[in-house]
């Protein structure tokens, strides 16, 4: 079975830099996704954060290309914020920020404990396996 992980917006930001400047952990993740050894789940809330920043920077065409690549990839799932995530949120007694909780509940929705991020709140509050660089 292919391993699955959720990524936050920070990971998406890194993938728009020169490949050699991407942290080694994220280079390895990207290679595993390309080979089909790993499935990445991208919450739409993370995509919207990237869109917001890239629009402000005048890089809307780069964003459109990235979104098209993600949509075409067999090893990437773009996940919508939906009622299932809200129902998972109802089970939480503690949170940090709304967008982080949505991302954490996306992990639960897909029965994965793995998240790529540098935000320690994913481990501390949501008890997820944080893969950080």
N, C-alpha and C positions, 0 to 999 in steps of 0.2 A: 504494500500500500504506500502511495506517495505521501510524504509528509506535507502538512499544511501549516501555514502561519499567516497571521495578519500583520500588515505593515501600517505605520502611521504616516502622517504627512511629512515628517522629517525625512523619512526614507525616500519618499517621492522627490523631495527637494534635492537630495544628494544625486539622484539619477540624472539630473540636468546639468551637472558639472562634468568637467573632463573626467573620463573614465579612470585615469591614473590618480585622481584626487579623491575618488570614492574610497571610503575605508575598506580594508581588505575583507572584513566580514560581509559587507554589502556586495562587494565584487563576487564573492563566493556564492552568495544567495542568488544574484543575477544569473550567474553561470548555471547553477542548479535548476533554476526556473527554465532557462533556455533549453537545457538538456532534457527537461521533463522529469527530473528527480524531485522536484519540489513544486507545490502549488501555493501561490500567493493570493491572499484575499485582500482586496483594497476596498475599504469602506468608502461610500460616496462622500462622507463628511471629510475624509482625508483628501479626496480629489478636489473637493470644493475649496479647501484651504490652499492647496497648490494653485488652483485657478485664480483665486483672489490675489495671491502674491504675484503670480506671473502677469496678470492683467495690469497690476499697478506698475510692474517693471517694463511693460510694453512688449512682453514676450508671448502674446496670445497664439501666434502661429506655432511656436515650439510646444505650447500646451496642447494644441489641437493634434499635433503629430504624436505626442506621447499618449494622449487619450485613444487615438486610433490604433496605436500599437497594442495597448492594453486590451482594447476590445477585440482585437484580432487574435490574441494569444490564447492558445488552448490551456495554458498553465496559469492563467490569471482569472480570478473571479472578481468582478466588480459587484459589490454587495450594496443593496439599497437599505436605507434606514426605514424599517417597517414595524408593523405591529408586534411581530415576534421579538424584536429587540426591545420594544417598550415593555413587553411582558417579562422579559428577562431583567430589565431594569427594576421592575417592581420587587424583585427578590433581594435587591441590594439594600443594605442598611446605611451604607456610607458611599460617598462619591468624592470626586475631586473637581473635575470640570465636565460640563455636559458632553463636549466632543470626545473627551477621553473615555467617558463611560460608554458612549455609543461604540467606540472602537473596541473597548474591552468586551462589551456584550456581543460584538460581532465574533470575537473568539469563541465565546460560549455557544453562539448559534451554530458554529461549524465544529463544535467539539474539539477545538484545539486550545492548547494552553500556551502556545508559542506566539510571542509578539516581538517584532523588530522595532526598537525605539531606544532612546536614551532617557526617557522619562521613567524614573524609578517608582512613580506612583502606580504604574501598571503592576509592579511586583508587590508593593507595599499595601495597596488598597484592594486590588483585584486578584492578587495571588497568581499572577501569570508568570510564565517563564520568560524573563526579559533577556533578549539577545541584543546586547548593546556594544558599542564600539568606543 
